[in-house]
Amino acid sequence: MTKTRCLTASMLEVGMRYETRLSFSREQVAQYCALVGDHNAIHRDLEAARVRFPDVRDIVVPGGLIQTTVSGLFGTEFPGDGSLGLTFSPDRFRRPVCPGDELHVTLEITKILRGGIFELSVGVTDPEGVRIGSAVAKVVPPDETYRAWWQAHIDAG
């Protein structure tokens, strides 16, 4: 089982950040496309990808794969296990991402809203720090009861 974190609202504050790096393989692209039924040729055929994006070096990673992977960070890393993702509003990607490209993802708490909802700014950059995309997300972190369960069942294992 993948190790997770579990941060409750009382453990979080505006300005807290989480950073990670992501990269996708051709196999992950194929699995994602098969799962969601995305048959766009740019995700499986280099020639098609180059017709759409002449300077691309490989097929194009679907934006949805990047978005769902980033959303998955909410439930595993920040705030972590037990979190509920409410909204994810992405900006358009500024350039295509190819398998093997390294992405730097930053999640930062920007606001604490009513009802225990936290607003996060999501930034996606290349290794040189050039912005590729961004998003705003609203997440409800787990409560103390869930954290106690998590500590007894998940963190202990």
C-alpha positions in Angstrom: 0.0 0.0 0.0 1.2 3.5 -0.8 2.2 5.6 2.2 -0.1 8.6 2.7 -0.2 11.6 5.0 -3.3 12.8 6.9 -3.3 16.5 7.8 -6.4 17.9 9.5 -7.7 21.5 9.3 -6.0 22.3 12.7 -2.7 21.3 11.2 -3.0 23.5 8.1 -2.7 27.2 7.6 -2.6 29.7 4.7 0.8 29.7 3.0 1.6 26.0 3.6 3.0 24.4 0.5 3.7 20.9 -0.8 6.0 20.3 -3.8 6.7 17.2 -5.8 7.8 16.2 -9.2 5.8 14.1 -11.7 6.6 12.4 -15.0 4.5 10.1 -17.2 5.4 7.1 -19.3 4.0 6.1 -22.6 2.5 3.1 -20.8 0.7 5.4 -18.4 -0.6 7.5 -21.3 -2.0 4.3 -23.0 -3.6 3.0 -19.8 -5.2 6.4 -19.1 -6.5 6.7 -22.6 -7.9 3.2 -22.6 -9.6 3.7 -19.2 -11.3 7.0 -20.2 -11.9 6.1 -23.8 -9.7 8.9 -25.2 -8.9 7.9 -28.7 -7.2 11.2 -29.8 -4.3 10.2 -32.1 -2.0 12.8 -30.5 -1.8 10.6 -27.4 -0.6 7.5 -29.4 0.9 8.6 -32.7 4.0 10.8 -33.0 3.1 11.9 -36.5 -0.3 13.0 -35.4 1.2 14.8 -32.4 3.6 16.6 -34.8 0.8 17.7 -37.1 -0.8 19.4 -34.2 2.4 20.5 -32.4 5.2 20.7 -35.0 8.1 20.9 -32.5 6.9 18.1 -30.1 9.4 15.3 -29.5 6.9 12.6 -28.7 3.2 11.9 -28.2 1.3 14.2 -26.0 0.3 13.4 -22.4 -3.4 14.0 -22.0 -4.2 17.1 -19.8 -6.7 15.0 -18.0 -4.0 12.5 -16.9 -2.0 15.4 -15.5 -5.0 16.9 -13.8 -6.2 13.6 -12.2 -2.7 12.8 -11.0 -2.4 16.3 -9.4 -5.9 15.8 -7.8 -4.7 12.5 -6.4 -2.1 14.4 -4.4 -4.9 15.9 -2.4 -5.9 12.5 -1.1 -2.4 11.1 -0.6 0.0 13.9 0.2 -1.6 17.3 0.9 -3.7 17.4 2.9 -3.7 13.7 2.5 -5.8 10.6 3.3 -9.5 11.4 4.0 -9.5 14.6 2.1 -12.4 15.5 -0.1 -11.7 17.3 -3.4 -14.6 19.6 -4.1 -13.5 21.5 -7.2 -10.5 21.6 -9.5 -10.5 24.5 -12.0 -7.5 24.2 -14.3 -6.0 26.8 -16.6 -5.1 25.7 -20.2 -1.7 24.1 -20.5 0.7 26.5 -22.2 2.6 23.8 -24.1 2.3 20.1 -24.7 3.8 17.7 -22.2 5.4 14.5 -23.5 6.2 11.2 -21.8 9.4 11.5 -19.8 9.0 15.3 -19.3 9.5 16.2 -15.6 6.9 18.5 -14.1 7.3 20.4 -10.8 4.0 20.6 -9.0 3.3 23.1 -6.2 0.2 23.0 -4.0 -0.2 26.1 -1.7 -3.0 26.9 0.7 -4.3 30.4 -0.3 -7.5 30.7 1.7 -9.5 29.0 4.4 -13.2 29.3 3.6 -16.4 28.6 5.5 -17.2 25.0 6.4 -13.6 23.9 6.7 -13.0 24.3 3.0 -9.4 25.1 2.0 -8.5 26.8 -1.3 -5.3 25.7 -2.9 -3.3 27.2 -5.7 -1.8 24.6 -8.0 1.2 25.4 -10.1 2.8 23.2 -12.7 6.2 24.2 -14.1 9.0 22.6 -16.1 12.4 22.0 -14.5 13.6 25.5 -15.4 10.6 27.0 -13.6 8.6 28.0 -16.7 4.9 27.8 -16.0 3.1 25.1 -18.0 -0.2 25.3 -16.2 -2.1 26.3 -13.1 -5.3 25.6 -11.3 -7.4 26.5 -8.2 -8.8 23.7 -6.1 -11.1 23.5 -3.1 -10.5 20.7 -0.7 -11.9 19.6 2.7 -9.2 18.0 4.8 -10.1 15.1 7.1 -11.3 15.7 10.6 -9.8 14.5 13.9 -12.0 11.4 14.0 -10.7 10.3 10.6 -7.1 11.1 11.5 -7.5 8.9 14.6 -8.8 6.0 12.4 -6.0 6.6 9.9 -3.3 6.5 12.6 -4.7 3.2 14.0 -5.2 1.5 10.6 -3.0 3.1 7.9 -0.1 4.9 9.6 0.6 2.0 11.9 0.8 -0.5 9.0 
